[in-house]
Amino acid sequence: MEALYLLIPLSVMLVALAVWIFFGAAESGQFEDLEGPGMRILVDDDRTDADAACAAAQRRGGERVGASQDAG
């Protein structure tokens, strides 16, 4: 019975701490985007920065990045 005098206040403090942490995380925006990280895993990021620059230049109709002007 004497153990309850210690365990009940400790459990109330633990629950209060958990609620405080939860609301602090919710207030700071921790739970704003729940699906974004899961979708980023599925995106194919195997291209390098140079490959992405070449693809962007080709979409604009320009030449490849690093291609010589007087080649040919």
All heavy atoms as TSV, in Angstrom:
chain	resi	resn	atom	element	x	y	z
A	1	MET	N	N	0.812	-1.195	0.000
A	1	MET	CA	C	0.000	0.000	0.000
A	1	MET	C	C	0.857	1.262	0.000
A	1	MET	O	O	0.507	2.223	-0.660
A	1	MET	CB	C	-0.918	-0.039	1.222
A	1	MET	CG	C	-1.908	1.070	1.267
A	1	MET	SD	S	-3.100	0.838	-0.036
A	1	MET	CE	C	-4.141	2.201	0.241
A	2	GLU	N	N	1.988	1.214	0.709
A	2	GLU	CA	C	2.854	2.394	0.739
A	2	GLU	C	C	3.473	2.665	-0.624
A	2	GLU	O	O	3.836	3.803	-0.929
A	2	GLU	CB	C	3.974	2.230	1.772
A	2	GLU	CG	C	3.501	2.286	3.203
A	2	GLU	CD	C	3.332	0.893	3.782
A	2	GLU	OE1	O	3.951	-0.047	3.248
A	2	GLU	OE2	O	2.572	0.733	4.740
A	3	ALA	N	N	3.613	1.620	-1.444
A	3	ALA	CA	C	4.191	1.807	-2.777
A	3	ALA	C	C	3.278	2.657	-3.659
A	3	ALA	O	O	3.748	3.385	-4.538
A	3	ALA	CB	C	4.446	0.457	-3.427
A	4	LEU	N	N	1.987	2.580	-3.432
A	4	LEU	CA	C	1.052	3.379	-4.224
A	4	LEU	C	C	1.230	4.868	-3.982
A	4	LEU	O	O	0.982	5.686	-4.874
A	4	LEU	CB	C	-0.389	2.979	-3.922
A	4	LEU	CG	C	-0.813	1.610	-4.443
A	4	LEU	CD1	C	-2.240	1.326	-4.018
A	4	LEU	CD2	C	-0.668	1.537	-5.932
A	5	TYR	N	N	1.654	5.232	-2.774
A	5	TYR	CA	C	1.885	6.635	-2.483
A	5	TYR	C	C	3.026	7.201	-3.325
A	5	TYR	O	O	3.084	8.416	-3.551
A	5	TYR	CB	C	2.197	6.844	-1.000
A	5	TYR	CG	C	1.034	6.523	-0.094
A	5	TYR	CD1	C	1.186	5.657	0.984
A	5	TYR	CD2	C	-0.207	7.087	-0.321
A	5	TYR	CE1	C	0.129	5.369	1.816
A	5	TYR	CE2	C	-1.282	6.797	0.503
A	5	TYR	CZ	C	-1.110	5.930	1.572
A	5	TYR	OH	O	-2.166	5.649	2.386
A	6	LEU	N	N	3.906	6.357	-3.780
A	6	LEU	CA	C	5.000	6.775	-4.656
A	6	LEU	C	C	4.633	6.591	-6.124
A	6	LEU	O	O	4.903	7.455	-6.955
A	6	LEU	CB	C	6.270	5.973	-4.330
A	6	LEU	CG	C	7.474	6.244	-5.231
A	6	LEU	CD1	C	7.972	7.656	-5.039
A	6	LEU	CD2	C	8.558	5.234	-4.964
A	7	LEU	N	N	3.992	5.468	-6.460
A	7	LEU	CA	C	3.742	5.144	-7.855
A	7	LEU	C	C	2.666	6.020	-8.500
A	7	LEU	O	O	2.779	6.369	-9.673
A	7	LEU	CB	C	3.354	3.669	-7.986
A	7	LEU	CG	C	4.471	2.681	-7.672
A	7	LEU	CD1	C	3.955	1.262	-7.748
A	7	LEU	CD2	C	5.632	2.880	-8.627
A	8	ILE	N	N	1.624	6.375	-7.767
A	8	ILE	CA	C	0.558	7.196	-8.349
A	8	ILE	C	C	1.065	8.595	-8.718
A	8	ILE	O	O	0.844	9.045	-9.846
A	8	ILE	CB	C	-0.674	7.227	-7.427
A	8	ILE	CG1	C	-1.336	5.841	-7.431
A	8	ILE	CG2	C	-1.657	8.297	-7.877
A	8	ILE	CD1	C	-2.495	5.710	-6.482
A	9	PRO	N	N	1.765	9.308	-7.856
A	9	PRO	CA	C	2.295	10.620	-8.274
A	9	PRO	C	C	3.316	10.507	-9.414
A	9	PRO	O	O	3.330	11.358	-10.316
A	9	PRO	CB	C	2.947	11.179	-7.014
A	9	PRO	CG	C	2.269	10.492	-5.897
A	9	PRO	CD	C	1.954	9.128	-6.401
A	10	LEU	N	N	4.140	9.452	-9.390
A	10	LEU	CA	C	5.101	9.283	-10.477
A	10	LEU	C	C	4.393	9.029	-11.806
A	10	LEU	O	O	4.794	9.561	-12.848
A	10	LEU	CB	C	6.056	8.135	-10.172
A	10	LEU	CG	C	7.160	8.436	-9.161
A	10	LEU	CD1	C	7.994	7.193	-8.907
A	10	LEU	CD2	C	8.037	9.556	-9.669
A	11	SER	N	N	3.343	8.226	-11.797
A	11	SER	CA	C	2.624	7.953	-13.038
A	11	SER	C	C	1.888	9.197	-13.529
A	11	SER	O	O	1.827	9.447	-14.736
A	11	SER	CB	C	1.661	6.785	-12.862
A	11	SER	OG	O	0.670	7.108	-11.920
A	12	VAL	N	N	1.356	9.988	-12.635
A	12	VAL	CA	C	0.691	11.234	-13.035
A	12	VAL	C	C	1.708	12.190	-13.645
A	12	VAL	O	O	1.440	12.840	-14.671
A	12	VAL	CB	C	-0.045	11.863	-11.834
A	12	VAL	CG1	C	-0.506	13.279	-12.153
A	12	VAL	CG2	C	-1.218	10.997	-11.426
A	13	MET	N	N	2.886	12.297	-13.061
A	13	MET	CA	C	3.932	13.151	-13.622
A	13	MET	C	C	4.404	12.643	-14.981
A	13	MET	O	O	4.664	13.430	-15.896
A	13	MET	CB	C	5.109	13.266	-12.655
A	13	MET	CG	C	4.826	14.148	-11.468
A	13	MET	SD	S	6.273	14.548	-10.486
A	13	MET	CE	C	6.648	12.971	-9.750
A	14	LEU	N	N	4.502	11.327	-15.140
A	14	LEU	CA	C	4.914	10.751	-16.419
A	14	LEU	C	C	3.890	11.041	-17.511
A	14	LEU	O	O	4.247	11.404	-18.636
A	14	LEU	CB	C	5.130	9.241	-16.266
A	14	LEU	CG	C	5.630	8.513	-17.505
A	14	LEU	CD1	C	7.014	9.000	-17.880
A	14	LEU	CD2	C	5.627	7.027	-17.265
A	15	VAL	N	N	2.615	10.903	-17.188
A	15	VAL	CA	C	1.562	11.212	-18.164
A	15	VAL	C	C	1.572	12.702	-18.495
A	15	VAL	O	O	1.435	13.088	-19.665
A	15	VAL	CB	C	0.187	10.759	-17.623
A	15	VAL	CG1	C	-0.941	11.327	-18.457
A	15	VAL	CG2	C	0.113	9.249	-17.581
A	16	ALA	N	N	1.755	13.542	-17.505
A	16	ALA	CA	C	1.815	14.983	-17.750
A	16	ALA	C	C	3.006	15.333	-18.639
A	16	ALA	O	O	2.884	16.167	-19.551
A	16	ALA	CB	C	1.895	15.738	-16.427
A	17	LEU	N	N	4.132	14.690	-18.432
A	17	LEU	CA	C	5.310	14.921	-19.272
A	17	LEU	C	C	5.046	14.475	-20.702
A	17	LEU	O	O	5.405	15.182	-21.663
A	17	LEU	CB	C	6.524	14.181	-18.695
A	17	LEU	CG	C	7.818	14.282	-19.502
A	17	LEU	CD1	C	8.347	15.708	-19.457
A	17	LEU	CD2	C	8.836	13.298	-18.980
A	18	ALA	N	N	4.418	13.320	-20.878
A	18	ALA	CA	C	4.118	12.821	-22.222
A	18	ALA	C	C	3.149	13.749	-22.950
A	18	ALA	O	O	3.314	14.031	-24.141
A	18	ALA	CB	C	3.547	11.407	-22.133
A	19	VAL	N	N	2.144	14.251	-22.265
A	19	VAL	CA	C	1.179	15.172	-22.868
A	19	VAL	C	C	1.868	16.488	-23.235
A	19	VAL	O	O	1.635	17.039	-24.314
A	19	VAL	CB	C	-0.019	15.405	-21.916
A	19	VAL	CG1	C	-0.881	16.560	-22.364
A	19	VAL	CG2	C	-0.840	14.123	-21.801
A	20	TRP	N	N	2.732	16.970	-22.372
A	20	TRP	CA	C	3.472	18.211	-22.640
A	20	TRP	C	C	4.363	18.052	-23.872
A	20	TRP	O	O	4.422	18.944	-24.729
A	20	TRP	CB	C	4.286	18.588	-21.407
A	20	TRP	CG	C	5.087	19.850	-21.574
A	20	TRP	CD1	C	4.611	21.123	-21.680
A	20	TRP	CD2	C	6.509	19.936	-21.641
A	20	TRP	NE1	N	5.656	21.999	-21.809
A	20	TRP	CE2	C	6.832	21.300	-21.788
A	20	TRP	CE3	C	7.534	18.998	-21.589
A	20	TRP	CZ2	C	8.141	21.725	-21.900
A	20	TRP	CZ3	C	8.831	19.441	-21.691
A	20	TRP	CH2	C	9.130	20.793	-21.840
A	21	ILE	N	N	5.063	16.920	-23.988
A	21	ILE	CA	C	5.919	16.665	-25.155
A	21	ILE	C	C	5.080	16.570	-26.421
A	21	ILE	O	O	5.437	17.117	-27.465
A	21	ILE	CB	C	6.764	15.400	-24.937
A	21	ILE	CG1	C	7.837	15.666	-23.885
A	21	ILE	CG2	C	7.400	14.925	-26.234
A	21	ILE	CD1	C	8.609	14.441	-23.462
A	22	PHE	N	N	3.939	15.881	-26.349
A	22	PHE	CA	C	3.076	15.736	-27.514
A	22	PHE	C	C	2.567	17.081	-28.003
A	22	PHE	O	O	2.642	17.398	-29.193
A	22	PHE	CB	C	1.897	14.819	-27.195
A	22	PHE	CG	C	0.883	14.768	-28.299
A	22	PHE	CD1	C	1.126	14.058	-29.454
A	22	PHE	CD2	C	-0.312	15.453	-28.178
A	22	PHE	CE1	C	0.205	14.024	-30.477
A	22	PHE	CE2	C	-1.243	15.417	-29.184
A	22	PHE	CZ	C	-0.988	14.701	-30.342
A	23	PHE	N	N	2.042	17.906	-27.109
A	23	PHE	CA	C	1.517	19.198	-27.528
A	23	PHE	C	C	2.632	20.138	-27.972
A	23	PHE	O	O	2.424	20.979	-28.848
A	23	PHE	CB	C	0.667	19.823	-26.422
A	23	PHE	CG	C	-0.710	19.246	-26.364
A	23	PHE	CD1	C	-1.097	18.445	-25.300
A	23	PHE	CD2	C	-1.615	19.472	-27.376
A	23	PHE	CE1	C	-2.362	17.904	-25.240
A	23	PHE	CE2	C	-2.890	18.935	-27.336
A	23	PHE	CZ	C	-3.266	18.141	-26.270
A	24	GLY	N	N	3.809	20.018	-27.391
A	24	GLY	CA	C	4.948	20.817	-27.863
A	24	GLY	C	C	5.340	20.452	-29.285
A	24	GLY	O	O	5.635	21.316	-30.108
A	25	ALA	N	N	5.329	19.150	-29.601
A	25	ALA	CA	C	5.655	18.713	-30.960
A	25	ALA	C	C	4.569	19.139	-31.935
A	25	ALA	O	O	4.854	19.548	-33.065
A	25	ALA	CB	C	5.834	17.201	-30.990
A	26	ALA	N	N	3.317	19.055	-31.527
A	26	ALA	CA	C	2.214	19.459	-32.403
A	26	ALA	C	C	2.240	20.959	-32.663
A	26	ALA	O	O	1.974	21.406	-33.779
A	26	ALA	CB	C	0.888	19.049	-31.789
A	27	GLU	N	N	2.586	21.730	-31.666
A	27	GLU	CA	C	2.632	23.182	-31.819
A	27	GLU	C	C	3.793	23.622	-32.706
A	27	GLU	O	O	3.692	24.614	-33.430
A	27	GLU	CB	C	2.752	23.837	-30.445
A	27	GLU	CG	C	2.622	25.344	-30.479
A	27	GLU	CD	C	2.622	25.910	-29.084
A	27	GLU	OE1	O	1.778	25.486	-28.277
A	27	GLU	OE2	O	3.466	26.777	-28.807
A	28	SER	N	N	4.893	22.880	-32.692
A	28	SER	CA	C	6.050	23.255	-33.504
A	28	SER	C	C	5.943	22.785	-34.946
A	28	SER	O	O	6.840	23.034	-35.739
A	28	SER	CB	C	7.331	22.692	-32.881
A	28	SER	OG	O	7.356	21.280	-33.032
A	29	GLY	N	N	4.850	22.103	-35.303
A	29	GLY	CA	C	4.657	21.696	-36.692
A	29	GLY	C	C	5.199	20.326	-37.024
A	29	GLY	O	O	5.381	19.994	-38.194
A	30	GLN	N	N	5.483	19.524	-36.053
A	30	GLN	CA	C	6.053	18.203	-36.264
A	30	GLN	C	C	5.112	17.304	-37.068
A	30	GLN	O	O	5.552	16.471	-37.836
A	30	GLN	CB	C	6.354	17.553	-34.913
A	30	GLN	CG	C	7.023	16.213	-34.999
A	30	GLN	CD	C	8.471	16.321	-35.399
A	30	GLN	OE1	O	9.113	17.326	-35.149
A	30	GLN	NE2	N	8.980	15.274	-36.014
A	31	PHE	N	N	3.819	17.489	-36.931
A	31	PHE	CA	C	2.850	16.603	-37.569
A	31	PHE	C	C	2.166	17.257	-38.761
A	31	PHE	O	O	1.103	16.809	-39.185
A	31	PHE	CB	C	1.799	16.163	-36.543
A	31	PHE	CG	C	2.393	15.515	-35.334
A	31	PHE	CD1	C	2.244	16.088	-34.087
A	31	PHE	CD2	C	3.106	14.338	-35.433
A	31	PHE	CE1	C	2.799	15.495	-32.966
A	31	PHE	CE2	C	3.664	13.753	-34.323
A	31	PHE	CZ	C	3.504	14.325	-33.083
A	32	GLU	N	N	2.734	18.301	-39.343
A	32	GLU	CA	C	2.107	18.997	-40.449
A	32	GLU	C	C	2.090	18.164	-41.727
A	32	GLU	O	O	1.086	18.082	-42.401
A	32	GLU	CB	C	2.830	20.327	-40.713
A	32	GLU	CG	C	2.622	21.346	-39.626
A	32	GLU	CD	C	1.192	21.833	-39.538
A	32	GLU	OE1	O	0.545	22.009	-40.569
A	32	GLU	OE2	O	0.713	22.013	-38.393
A	33	ASP	N	N	3.214	17.577	-42.100
A	33	ASP	CA	C	3.314	16.827	-43.349
A	33	ASP	C	C	3.614	15.375	-43.022
A	33	ASP	O	O	4.759	14.977	-42.878
A	33	ASP	CB	C	4.416	17.412	-44.226
A	33	ASP	CG	C	4.505	16.734	-45.577
A	33	ASP	OD1	O	3.540	16.067	-45.967
A	33	ASP	OD2	O	5.542	16.883	-46.240
A	34	LEU	N	N	2.571	14.564	-42.933
A	34	LEU	CA	C	2.762	13.163	-42.569
A	34	LEU	C	C	3.042	12.282	-43.779
A	34	LEU	O	O	3.631	11.216	-43.639
A	34	LEU	CB	C	1.522	12.647	-41.832
A	34	LEU	CG	C	1.233	13.321	-40.493
A	34	LEU	CD1	C	-0.048	12.767	-39.898
A	34	LEU	CD2	C	2.387	13.123	-39.537
A	35	GLU	N	N	2.649	12.706	-44.976
A	35	GLU	CA	C	2.822	11.871	-46.155
A	35	GLU	C	C	4.055	12.229	-46.970
A	35	GLU	O	O	4.500	11.434	-47.791
A	35	GLU	CB	C	1.578	11.963	-47.035
A	35	GLU	CG	C	0.362	11.361	-46.372
A	35	GLU	CD	C	-0.847	11.414	-47.264
A	35	GLU	OE1	O	-0.694	11.724	-48.451
A	35	GLU	OE2	O	-1.943	11.139	-46.758
A	36	GLY	N	N	4.614	13.401	-46.782
A	36	GLY	CA	C	5.768	13.844	-47.567
A	36	GLY	C	C	6.979	12.941	-47.456
A	36	GLY	O	O	7.545	12.533	-48.483
A	37	PRO	N	N	7.431	12.585	-46.251
A	37	PRO	CA	C	8.602	11.718	-46.154
A	37	PRO	C	C	8.387	10.344	-46.793
A	37	PRO	O	O	9.303	9.788	-47.392
A	37	PRO	CB	C	8.833	11.585	-44.648
A	37	PRO	CG	C	8.228	12.798	-44.064
A	37	PRO	CD	C	7.049	13.112	-44.937
A	38	GLY	N	N	7.170	9.822	-46.703
A	38	GLY	CA	C	6.898	8.531	-47.332
A	38	GLY	C	C	6.935	8.614	-48.846
A	38	GLY	O	O	7.361	7.672	-49.521
A	39	MET	N	N	6.502	9.732	-49.401
A	39	MET	CA	C	6.524	9.905	-50.853
A	39	MET	C	C	7.934	10.192	-51.366
A	39	MET	O	O	8.276	9.827	-52.484
A	39	MET	CB	C	5.587	11.038	-51.274
A	39	MET	CG	C	4.151	10.717	-51.074
A	39	MET	SD	S	3.706	9.322	-52.108
A	39	MET	CE	C	2.117	8.939	-51.456
A	40	ARG	N	N	8.757	10.867	-50.561
A	40	ARG	CA	C	10.129	11.159	-50.998
A	40	ARG	C	C	10.946	9.888	-51.157
A	40	ARG	O	O	11.874	9.844	-51.955
A	40	ARG	CB	C	10.804	12.093	-50.004
A	40	ARG	CG	C	10.485	13.534	-50.269
A	40	ARG	CD	C	11.398	14.421	-49.457
A	40	ARG	NE	N	11.174	14.188	-48.039
A	40	ARG	CZ	C	10.569	15.038	-47.238
A	40	ARG	NH1	N	10.152	16.175	-47.692
A	40	ARG	NH2	N	10.401	14.757	-45.975
A	41	ILE	N	N	10.607	8.835	-50.420
A	41	ILE	CA	C	11.321	7.571	-50.563
A	41	ILE	C	C	11.068	6.984	-51.943
A	41	ILE	O	O	11.943	6.372	-52.546
A	41	ILE	CB	C	10.888	6.590	-49.453
A	41	ILE	CG1	C	11.371	7.083	-48.104
A	41	ILE	CG2	C	11.407	5.192	-49.716
A	41	ILE	CD1	C	10.839	6.295	-46.945
A	42	LEU	N	N	9.872	7.201	-52.462
A	42	LEU	CA	C	9.493	6.603	-53.735
A	42	LEU	C	C	10.027	7.360	-54.943
A	42	LEU	O	O	10.043	6.828	-56.042
A	42	LEU	CB	C	7.962	6.525	-53.823
A	42	LEU	CG	C	7.301	5.700	-52.723
A	42	LEU	CD1	C	5.801	5.796	-52.855
A	42	LEU	CD2	C	7.765	4.268	-52.754
A	43	VAL	N	N	10.472	8.602	-54.768
A	43	VAL	CA	C	10.976	9.404	-55.883
A	43	VAL	C	C	12.358	8.903	-56.261
A	43	VAL	O	O	13.216	8.671	-55.417
A	43	VAL	CB	C	11.019	10.896	-55.488
A	43	VAL	CG1	C	11.660	11.725	-56.582
A	43	VAL	CG2	C	9.628	11.389	-55.179
A	44	ASP	N	N	12.584	8.774	-57.563
A	44	ASP	CA	C	13.855	8.262	-58.061
A	44	ASP	C	C	14.870	9.405	-58.122
A	44	ASP	O	O	14.756	10.297	-58.953
A	44	ASP	CB	C	13.657	7.652	-59.445
A	44	ASP	CG	C	14.883	6.932	-59.938
A	44	ASP	OD1	O	15.743	6.583	-59.109
A	44	ASP	OD2	O	14.978	6.707	-61.157
A	45	ASP	N	N	15.856	9.385	-57.259
A	45	ASP	CA	C	16.891	10.422	-57.211
A	45	ASP	C	C	18.246	9.887	-57.632
A	45	ASP	O	O	19.277	10.293	-57.118
A	45	ASP	CB	C	17.018	10.987	-55.797
A	45	ASP	CG	C	15.905	11.940	-55.454
A	45	ASP	OD1	O	15.191	12.345	-56.384
A	45	ASP	OD2	O	15.757	12.276	-54.276
A	46	ASP	N	N	18.282	8.997	-58.605
A	46	ASP	CA	C	19.544	8.389	-59.008
A	46	ASP	C	C	20.369	9.291	-59.928
A	46	ASP	O	O	21.549	9.047	-60.113
A	46	ASP	CB	C	19.293	7.056	-59.722
A	46	ASP	CG	C	18.772	6.007	-58.768
A	46	ASP	OD1	O	18.963	6.180	-57.551
A	46	ASP	OD2	O	18.183	5.026	-59.239
A	47	ARG	N	N	19.761	10.334	-60.491
A	47	ARG	CA	C	20.503	11.205	-61.391
A	47	ARG	C	C	21.399	12.146	-60.599
A	47	ARG	O	O	21.045	12.621	-59.532
A	47	ARG	CB	C	19.555	12.019	-62.252
A	47	ARG	CG	C	18.741	11.134	-63.161
A	47	ARG	CD	C	18.001	11.888	-64.193
A	47	ARG	NE	N	17.375	13.101	-63.704
A	47	ARG	CZ	C	16.706	13.931	-64.471
A	47	ARG	NH1	N	16.548	13.666	-65.731
A	47	ARG	NH2	N	16.159	15.018	-63.973
A	48	THR	N	N	22.541	12.456	-61.184
A	48	THR	CA	C	23.458	13.401	-60.552
A	48	THR	C	C	23.057	14.812	-60.929
A	48	THR	O	O	22.195	15.031	-61.781
A	48	THR	CB	C	24.906	13.137	-60.995
A	48	THR	OG1	O	24.982	13.333	-62.412
A	48	THR	CG2	C	25.345	11.732	-60.641
A	49	ASP	N	N	23.717	15.799	-60.355
A	49	ASP	CA	C	23.421	17.190	-60.669
A	49	ASP	C	C	23.751	17.522	-62.115
A	49	ASP	O	O	23.044	18.269	-62.779
A	49	ASP	CB	C	24.193	18.125	-59.736
A	49	ASP	CG	C	23.659	18.070	-58.314
A	49	ASP	OD1	O	22.486	17.682	-58.147
A	49	ASP	OD2	O	24.408	18.423	-57.395
A	50	ALA	N	N	24.846	16.948	-62.645
A	50	ALA	CA	C	25.218	17.196	-64.036
A	50	ALA	C	C	24.178	16.592	-64.976
A	50	ALA	O	O	23.820	17.200	-65.990
A	50	ALA	CB	C	26.595	16.617	-64.322
A	51	ASP	N	N	23.696	15.401	-64.678
A	51	ASP	CA	C	22.659	14.783	-65.504
A	51	ASP	C	C	21.387	15.618	-65.486
A	51	ASP	O	O	20.727	15.792	-66.513
A	51	ASP	CB	C	22.341	13.367	-65.026
A	51	ASP	CG	C	23.496	12.403	-65.239
A	51	ASP	OD1	O	24.342	12.679	-66.105
A	51	ASP	OD2	O	23.536	11.382	-64.523
A	52	ALA	N	N	21.033	16.144	-64.338
A	52	ALA	CA	C	19.832	16.970	-64.226
A	52	ALA	C	C	20.003	18.264	-65.009
A	52	ALA	O	O	19.060	18.725	-65.666
A	52	ALA	CB	C	19.543	17.262	-62.759
A	53	ALA	N	N	21.194	18.857	-64.998
A	53	ALA	CA	C	21.445	20.081	-65.760
A	53	ALA	C	C	21.372	19.816	-67.251
A	53	ALA	O	O	20.821	20.621	-68.011
A	53	ALA	CB	C	22.809	20.658	-65.382
A	54	CYS	N	N	21.894	18.678	-67.701
A	54	CYS	CA	C	21.819	18.318	-69.117
A	54	CYS	C	C	20.376	18.098	-69.543
A	54	CYS	O	O	19.956	18.538	-70.621
A	54	CYS	CB	C	22.640	17.060	-69.402
A	54	CYS	SG	S	24.408	17.326	-69.343
A	55	ALA	N	N	19.608	17.416	-68.726
A	55	ALA	CA	C	18.208	17.158	-69.056
A	55	ALA	C	C	17.426	18.453	-69.104
A	55	ALA	O	O	16.580	18.653	-69.982
A	55	ALA	CB	C	17.607	16.201	-68.035
A	56	ALA	N	N	17.707	19.385	-68.198
A	56	ALA	CA	C	17.013	20.670	-68.195
A	56	ALA	C	C	17.384	21.482	-69.429
A	56	ALA	O	O	16.526	22.126	-70.042
A	56	ALA	CB	C	17.348	21.444	-66.923
A	57	ALA	N	N	18.643	21.443	-69.828
A	57	ALA	CA	C	19.079	22.170	-71.021
A	57	ALA	C	C	18.442	21.581	-72.274
A	57	ALA	O	O	18.049	22.308	-73.185
A	57	ALA	CB	C	20.598	22.138	-71.128
A	58	GLN	N	N	18.321	20.279	-72.333
A	58	GLN	CA	C	17.701	19.645	-73.495
A	58	GLN	C	C	16.219	19.961	-73.568
A	58	GLN	O	O	15.657	20.123	-74.650
A	58	GLN	CB	C	17.922	18.136	-73.452
A	58	GLN	CG	C	19.351	17.747	-73.759
A	58	GLN	CD	C	19.597	16.268	-73.594
A	58	GLN	OE1	O	18.757	15.543	-73.090
A	58	GLN	NE2	N	20.777	15.827	-74.005
A	59	ARG	N	N	15.557	20.061	-72.423
A	59	ARG	CA	C	14.136	20.411	-72.422
A	59	ARG	C	C	13.922	21.839	-72.923
A	59	ARG	O	O	12.921	22.143	-73.542
A	59	ARG	CB	C	13.551	20.260	-71.022
A	59	ARG	CG	C	13.217	18.835	-70.656
A	59	ARG	CD	C	12.349	18.796	-69.410
A	59	ARG	NE	N	12.963	19.444	-68.258
A	59	ARG	CZ	C	13.721	18.843	-67.354
A	59	ARG	NH1	N	13.979	17.566	-67.464
A	59	ARG	NH2	N	14.224	19.512	-66.339
A	60	ARG	N	N	14.885	22.712	-72.640
A	60	ARG	CA	C	14.780	24.097	-73.106
A	60	ARG	C	C	15.178	24.233	-74.567
A	60	ARG	O	O	15.035	25.285	-75.154
A	60	ARG	CB	C	15.674	24.997	-72.257
A	60	ARG	CG	C	15.183	25.211	-70.846
A	60	ARG	CD	C	15.967	26.303	-70.152
A	60	ARG	NE	N	17.402	26.069	-70.186
A	60	ARG	CZ	C	18.109	25.530	-69.187
A	60	ARG	NH1	N	17.503	25.178	-68.083
A	60	ARG	NH2	N	19.400	25.358	-69.299
A	61	GLY	N	N	15.754	23.181	-75.148
A	61	GLY	CA	C	16.173	23.236	-76.542
A	61	GLY	C	C	17.607	23.680	-76.707
A	61	GLY	O	O	18.066	23.909	-77.815
A	62	GLY	N	N	18.317	23.813	-75.626
A	62	GLY	CA	C	19.708	24.234	-75.692
A	62	GLY	C	C	20.633	23.056	-75.886
A	62	GLY	O	O	20.227	21.909	-76.066
A	63	GLU	N	N	21.922	23.359	-75.902
A	63	GLU	CA	C	22.915	22.310	-76.060
A	63	GLU	C	C	23.228	21.674	-74.718
A	63	GLU	O	O	22.874	22.187	-73.677
A	63	GLU	CB	C	24.202	22.903	-76.654
A	63	GLU	CG	C	24.019	23.383	-78.061
A	63	GLU	CD	C	25.345	23.801	-78.667
A	63	GLU	OE1	O	26.390	23.374	-78.148
A	63	GLU	OE2	O	25.327	24.545	-79.637
A	64	ARG	N	N	23.944	20.584	-74.791
A	64	ARG	CA	C	24.362	19.914	-73.566
A	64	ARG	C	C	25.328	20.797	-72.805
A	64	ARG	O	O	26.123	21.518	-73.382
A	64	ARG	CB	C	25.052	18.595	-73.888
A	64	ARG	CG	C	24.122	17.522	-74.318
A	64	ARG	CD	C	24.904	16.265	-74.617
A	64	ARG	NE	N	25.816	15.959	-73.530
A	64	ARG	CZ	C	25.714	14.901	-72.741
A	64	ARG	NH1	N	24.726	14.059	-72.904
A	64	ARG	NH2	N	26.573	14.677	-71.773
A	65	VAL	N	N	25.289	20.714	-71.515
A	65	VAL	CA	C	26.196	21.490	-70.678
A	65	VAL	C	C	27.601	20.928	-70.864
A	65	VAL	O	O	27.832	19.730	-70.771
A	65	VAL	CB	C	25.779	21.407	-69.199
A	65	VAL	CG1	C	26.800	22.093	-68.301
A	65	VAL	CG2	C	24.401	22.004	-69.017
A	66	GLY	N	N	28.537	21.790	-71.199
A	66	GLY	CA	C	29.923	21.366	-71.390
A	66	GLY	C	C	30.229	20.971	-72.811
A	66	GLY	O	O	31.353	20.595	-73.130
A	67	ALA	N	N	29.263	21.016	-73.727
A	67	ALA	CA	C	29.522	20.672	-75.133
A	67	ALA	C	C	30.264	21.800	-75.790
A	67	ALA	O	O	30.025	22.985	-75.539
A	67	ALA	CB	C	28.210	20.401	-75.846
A	68	SER	N	N	31.173	21.459	-76.673
A	68	SER	CA	C	31.973	22.461	-77.346
A	68	SER	C	C	31.171	23.103	-78.469
A	68	SER	O	O	30.414	22.426	-79.179
A	68	SER	CB	C	33.226	21.788	-77.905
A	68	SER	OG	O	33.959	22.716	-78.678
A	69	GLN	N	N	31.340	24.408	-78.678
A	69	GLN	CA	C	30.613	25.128	-79.724
A	69	GLN	C	C	31.134	24.787	-81.123
A	69	GLN	O	O	30.375	24.733	-82.057
A	69	GLN	CB	C	30.750	26.646	-79.495
A	69	GLN	CG	C	30.042	27.152	-78.263
A	69	GLN	CD	C	28.537	27.190	-78.472
A	69	GLN	OE1	O	28.038	27.071	-79.573
A	69	GLN	NE2	N	27.813	27.319	-77.359
A	70	ASP	N	N	32.463	24.580	-81.247
A	70	ASP	CA	C	33.033	24.355	-82.573
A	70	ASP	C	C	33.424	22.898	-82.775
A	70	ASP	O	O	34.356	22.579	-83.482
A	70	ASP	CB	C	34.249	25.275	-82.790
A	70	ASP	CG	C	35.178	25.288	-81.602
A	70	ASP	OD1	O	34.822	25.987	-80.635
A	70	ASP	OD2	O	36.205	24.597	-81.631
A	71	ALA	N	N	32.704	21.998	-82.187
A	71	ALA	CA	C	32.967	20.574	-82.388
A	71	ALA	C	C	32.277	20.125	-83.669
A	71	ALA	O	O	31.085	20.103	-83.794
A	71	ALA	CB	C	32.460	19.740	-81.217
A	72	GLY	N	N	33.026	19.814	-84.694
A	72	GLY	CA	C	32.373	19.319	-85.894
A	72	GLY	C	C	32.933	19.953	-87.043
A	72	GLY	O	O	33.080	19.968	-88.101
